[in-house]
Amino acid sequence: MNNTILHQKLVNDLLLAFGSMPYVRVWPRVVGVGRAMNNPRQVIRFGLPGESDIDGIIMPNGRKLCIEVKTGNAKLSKNQETYRNVMVRFGALHIVARDVLQALEEFEKKR
């Protein structure tokens, strides 16, 4: 399986695991670049540079949850480090997830 497929599978597995918790709501985020359908020369950027793959909120106080998904030996980019640092500074719970069990354990420790 290539890395893109593994990454998307892990995103989906995390959405299912965290979305099953009655006190958490999560949704996927998409960041990237594409081309306009009516003008292939026009580049369209979407999302924020470094934004996490999954966003969410945690009850009862609405604390922001950010989950950055990494597979293999991948590391946070500079933009991802900056995004993480800003989110944590403002009170978000940020997790770098390499597998579902590790992410759930880290969530419980930080919550």
Secondary structure, 3 states (H helix, E strand, C coil): CCHHHHHHHHHHHHHHHHHCCCCEEEEECCCEEEECCCCCCCEEEECCCCCCCEEEEECCCCEEEEEEECCCCCCCCHHHHHHHHHHHHCCCEEEEECCHHHHHHHHHHHC
